[in-house]
Amino acid sequence: MAVRAFITGLSGTTLTAAERAFLREREPWGFIIFARNVETPSQLSRLLASVRDAVRRDAPVLVDQEGGRVQRLGPPHWPSYPPGAAYGRLYDSDAAQGTKAAYLGARLIAADLAAVGIDVDCLPVADVPVSGADSVIGDRASSYPCACSAASFEPSSYASCGVPMTVGKSSFMASNNIWKNPPASGNSSRP
């Protein structure tokens, strides 16, 4: 059977017999890890090895490891990272320091992920919280809430921290980046 173009999650911290059979039969393209799958670094490494063994290849493993309130790997085994907005606020007061902090923060996250075998992070959050957009993104975005509309935002405002995050991760590991939540989440209409 050919590899299928879908990504699947797992039910817990170990691969069940039913999941193993499903993965062998369906051969998903990759896997996404959630907090329910994570206990310790060694447990997570074993889980990832077992899912890759089930599909008989080095399938990509994704995670949402943004920092802030969206962090699947967290204390006590992994550091707590700041949300994207912290980098954006720093960038607003000192562009060089904000860029450097975004780069280094992403590089540290990449090191955590590489150590356990995760090779795709759904970071950075490239949204710009504009007037009328859903508030679900909030401090996850590296840019700050602004009064502009979705039709008038400046692309460089979200790229200022997103690009260094991408480069920071890529310079450390062969990680693929997924820029998610492009401007502006919850507001796809133009005035």
Buried (B, 14 or more C-beta within 10 A) or exposed (E): EEEEEEBBEBEEBEBEEEBBEBBEEEBBEBBBBEEEBBBEBEBBBBBBEBBBEBBEEEBBBBBBBBBBEBBBBBEEBBBEBBBBBBBBBBBEEEEEEBBBBBBBBBBBBBEBBBBBBBBBBBBBBBBBBBBEBEEEBBBBBBBBBBEBBBEEBEEEBBBBBBBBBBBBBBEBBEBBBBBBBEBBBBBEEEE
